[in-house]
Amino acid sequence: MPEDFWGILIPPLVGKSFYTLKRGREFRVEEMSDTYLLIVTSARHPRRLSRKELEGAWVALTHRGALTWQQIWQQFSEFHSAYVAAILARMPGVEHRLNPITLIYREA
């Protein structure tokens, strides 16, 4: 499943804009490599989201059925949790709630 995530679901995101779930701050996915996703924030700061951060959170979400922002922050991405949550919220089969930020996965 992680191979499908990185190899199939992530490539179409390159060049697309997203918004963080809580504050609605825009960021854009600029580039993808085998090990990271490069995003540029609304303040034009580049950030590298590691494949490990994104895949780890995706696997947890699809296995558990739900994942909170706090769980993403504590377990997978201390510095990029808002971006990870926003990207996962756009994956097939994923819905989100805002208070508290929670991702819910139902098989697509």
Secondary structure, DSSP 8 states (H G I E B T S, - for coil): -HHHIIIIISGGGTT-EEE-TTT--EEEEEEE-SSEEEEEETT--EEEEEHHHHHHHHHHHHHHSEEEHHHHHHHT-TTTHHHHHHHHHTSTTEEEEETTEEEEE---
